[in-house]
Structure formats: C-alpha cells, structure tokens
C-alpha cells in the first residue's frame, strides 16, 4: 500500500536509506498527474511520529542529491514532502498497532463478506489479522487484503495528536536546553 506502482516502489527504495539516516520513516509515496506530475512523499520522524515544516525542508534538501543522481520519474514533476496528517493513511501493520482503539476507514481490494468498505474501531492486531469493531459487529480482515486504510478524524484523535505534539515539543526543548 505504500506504493501503488513500480515507479513509486522504486522511489521508496531509493529514498528510504537517506530518510532513515536522518531519523525519518517514509509513510507513503504517490505519483499523480498526467501533464504536470506531482511526486508526493509522506514521512514522519521515527522518534515521535511528528513531521513539521522544518522536517519537510530538511528531508527535501537531503533527497535532492538522491534524485539528481538517479531520477526515478521521467519528465518534469513537482516534489512535495509532507506529513501524513492527523487523519493519516495506515500503511503498515505497525500503524494499526499504534492506533489501536481509534476509528478507521478501510477498503479491501476484493469483497470480504460481500463488502469492500469498512468503518470501525481498531479492536485487535494479530500478525496479518486486523479486527475492527463495526456497527454490524466484529470484522476480521487481513492486512494484506487492504487496498486503503486511514484514520477517521474524531475528537479523541485530535486530543491524542495534541498530546503527542506537546510531548514531542517538550523533548525538543529539553534537547535544546542540554545542547
């Protein structure tokens, strides 16, 4: 799910070592547009899951030489480095584990019990098995069967995001005071 085509997969393979070396995790890569292409790279800090403007700038500058060396996209394109956002996509099993108890919308590549779209709360994660609590009861889905998954914006998610942002800011301030 982090890449939907070979070009995006190649971009991930190319940039992940640089991003990881700087302490970032590549969440997702998307190439869109026909005439004027846009290469969107979603990333977050490994340490706390945050991604500010300074982080986007830092990662963009670090990736420029990587793309200069071997550009994976043919033709001109705009490069966009962004955070996953509060209602972020869930691209790895670890993302489901991290957001256990939160509301999510998922879509499967093929119907499961005559249904492709699901909305519910992440109730459990066991290996490749994702369990959602939905209005219709429990839904057990295979992570490998998902084509899309993202958090649903709720008051609880906003409160949790604010709490995490404050904690990350406190760590940054503490590191600045020590340095």
Residue pairs with C-beta under 8 A, 6 or more apart in sequence:
1 28
1 89
1 91
1 146
1 147
1 148
1 149
2 8
2 12
2 26
2 27
2 28
2 29
2 91
2 92
3 9
3 11
3 12
3 28
3 29
4 30
5 31
7 31
7 72
7 73
8 29
8 30
8 31
10 72
11 29
11 31
11 39
11 41
11 72
11 73
12 26
12 29
14 66
14 67
14 70
14 72
15 26
15 29
15 41
15 63
15 66
16 26
18 62
18 63
18 66
19 25
19 26
19 43
19 59
19 62
19 63
20 46
22 58
22 59
22 62
23 45
23 46
23 47
24 43
24 44
24 45
24 46
24 51
24 55
24 59
25 43
25 44
25 45
25 46
26 41
26 42
26 43
27 42
27 43
27 44
27 84
27 88
27 89
27 91
28 40
28 41
28 42
28 84
28 89
28 91
29 39
29 40
29 41
29 42
30 39
30 40
31 37
31 38
31 39
31 40
31 73
31 77
32 38
32 40
33 77
36 76
36 77
36 78
37 73
37 75
37 76
37 77
37 78
38 77
38 78
38 80
39 73
39 77
39 78
39 79
39 80
40 80
40 82
41 59
41 63
41 79
41 80
41 81
41 82
42 82
42 83
42 84
42 88
42 89
43 51
43 55
43 56
43 59
43 81
43 82
43 83
43 84
44 50
44 51
44 83
44 84
45 51
45 55
45 168
47 168
47 171
48 164
48 167
48 168
48 171
49 98
49 164
50 83
50 164
50 165
50 168
51 82
51 83
51 84
52 83
55 83
56 81
56 82
56 83
57 81
59 81
60 79
60 81
63 79
63 81
67 79
86 151
86 153
86 157
86 158
86 161
87 150
87 151
87 152
87 153
87 157
88 95
88 150
88 151
89 148
89 149
89 150
90 96
90 99
90 104
90 106
90 149
90 150
90 151
91 149
93 125
93 127
93 128
93 130
93 143
95 149
96 104
96 122
96 125
96 130
96 143
96 149
97 125
99 122
99 151
100 122
100 123
100 124
100 125
101 121
101 122
101 123
102 121
102 122
102 151
102 152
102 154
102 156
102 157
102 160
103 119
103 120
103 121
103 151
103 152
103 154
103 156
103 157
104 119
104 120
104 121
104 122
104 132
104 149
104 150
104 151
104 152
105 117
105 118
105 119
105 148
105 149
105 150
105 152
106 117
106 118
106 119
106 130
106 132
106 141
106 146
106 148
106 149
107 116
107 117
107 118
107 146
107 147
107 148
107 149
108 115
108 116
108 118
108 141
108 145
108 146
108 147
109 145
109 146
109 147
110 116
110 145
112 139
112 141
112 145
113 139
118 132
118 134
118 139
118 141
119 134
119 135
119 152
120 132
120 133
120 134
120 135
120 139
121 132
121 133
122 130
122 131
122 132
123 131
123 132
123 133
123 138
124 130
124 131
125 131
128 142
128 143
128 144
129 140
129 141
129 142
129 143
130 140
130 141
130 142
130 143
130 146
131 138
131 139
131 140
131 141
132 138
132 139
132 141
151 157
